[in-house]
Amino acid sequence: MAAMSKRSCPCGLSGIYAECCGRFHSGAAAPTAEALMRSRYSAFVKGDAGYLLRTWHPRTRPGRLDLDPGMRWTGLEILDTVEGTAFHATGVVEFRASYRGGALRERSRFERVAGAWVYVDGEFPER
């Protein structure tokens, strides 16, 4: 795992994984809805289903999450953010996540539960 910590973070921000999304995967709380969304994208890249479930709102969280080990995520682009800072209880992040063979566009909703940001759900805009 030491070698992994020296790689750049999959979320697209400058910096190494351990100091970016890796710290959230290790237990630190994401300070904004966008930071949580970026860390969830990185968890998809890393295949960390446990983190994805831990950061999913209890009322919408699935009982289990089976990730496709053959999926190759290739990039993340933030398209829009609405609220989602330390001064808000809710937030929205719209993004495009590219993968080998295509892209997924989602407008995700986030809420704070016991002070921590969690993913609630998302919709998939056409364009």
C-alpha angles and dihedrals in degrees: 000000000000091000091053091058092062095056123097115263116266091223092078100245118124114260138063124296095247092057096040122037093348091074090056091047087053094054110278114131117248108242097213139025089248092053089051091048091050091048091050090052088051089050089055089051091049094042093240102157091165092063092046091054093045091054095046119101110259093233094055102028115121119233090245140359123217112195121202106244089203094059112110113198111202108181150348129223123185109218102177142351128198119192112314098136131122087277096058138072094205138030143178127216122186116197146162116226114193124208134177103289101015150347139264121217117197137170102210127197121214134188136184116248115186088344096307126109115243134180113250106178143301144225127215112230117206095227 
